Amino acid sequence: NAGVTQTPKFQVLKTGQSMTLQCAQDMNHNSMYWYRQDPGMGLRLIYYSASEGTTDKGEVPNGYNVSRLNKREFSLRLESAAPSQTSVYFCASKLLAGGYEQYFGPGTRLTVT
Amino acid sequence: EDKVVQSPLSLVVHEGDTVTLNCSYEVTNFRSLLWYKQEKKAPTFLFMLTSSGIEKKSGRLSSILDKKELFSILNITATQTGDSAVYLCAVPVGGGGNKLTFGTGTQLKVEL
């Protein structure tokens, strides 16, 4: 089991460029999440998908869109990148029923210049 | 508003010391409290303390939940350099507790 995988690991964008961050999990989890982590700010939820076919905004959704492609995959899109979106992005997943623990991917370090 | 506050922000200790990390919370409908360890990469799950669980132990790590005073502590005894990490505390929020609100973490550095 690979767990939660993310691509790419690193990315540099210029302001205004677009890109999609990919996330996949092989644990048969129902719920998937996108977080950003900035120094001194902890992990902040961008969007989540409680189950296949649903998506909801988190704490900091502005400037992002998501797609739950199927049960395994959840992508995050930046349509027009801004320097304020420079961050480390983590994807996570969990079972819908059961415990509350989420399992995280290795992260994508994004720099917007 | 649901809130999680961790202290201290950072801590430097020597190998063999015992450390105590603090997490206080305010949440509308308390379900449980989770601790994660984050080294260079992804946060990894350590403990979950539920409304019925007071203390969890795993080797040199232990955690206590005080539901009356709304806080939890994470103790690490006989610290090792491999314990150096950011320790995050989180609580489930929202309908069904399907989201987590995280504290900003405590950066622990263990020196030789």
Interface residues (C-beta under 8 A of the other chain):
Chain A: V4 S31 Y33 G40 M41 G42 L43 R44 L45 Y48 A50 G58 F90 K94 L96 G99 Y100 E101 Q102 Y103 F104 G105 P106 G107
Chain B: R31 S32 L34 K41 A42 P43 T44 F45 M48 L88 A90 P92 G96 G97 N98 K99 L100 F102 G103 T104 G105
